[in-house]
């Protein structure tokens, strides 16, 4: 787990510490599912994780630090999941559908993800650009900027899909894919 700004005090090194941090993040995710961001507090996380409050402050400065670490963990898990799904995928526009599908699946099934996904869309765009960097692309210009615009658009549309329906309105999800495919076609040719 990488440090997330100044809101994380330190990263766990020993396996036992990694497990304890994951236990705290799991507790934070459960609290988010139950009551949203307002339900998240260091005291509530400590109680849910059954750890002393000092354990929280050993790794996190505050509630924001917990949220940042959870967002970072979500991004790492998302990237690992899409990497597995994209292995062997040749058509770059099919990749768009797979990435959206993975996001929707995580939104539906990963605790806390509906409240705190990745935190910063630029980190998602930069990570996707890094993944695509070793693949031939057209001369469409700045890939990072193009992907940031695509991620921002997808984020807004998928939020709308989940506001319209708790499981994500399928018609909005389909429209999101169509919009992304049309926009990214110039940078991600078949």
Secondary structure by P-SEA (a helix, b strand, c coil): ccccccccccccccaaaaaaaaaaaaaaaaaaaccccccccaaaaaaaacccaaaaaaccccaaaaaaaaaaaaaaaaaaaaaaaacccccaaaaaaaaaaaaaaaaaccccccccccccaaaaaaaaaaaaccccccccccaaaaaaaaaaaaaaaaaaaaaacccccaaaaaaaaaaaaaaacccccc
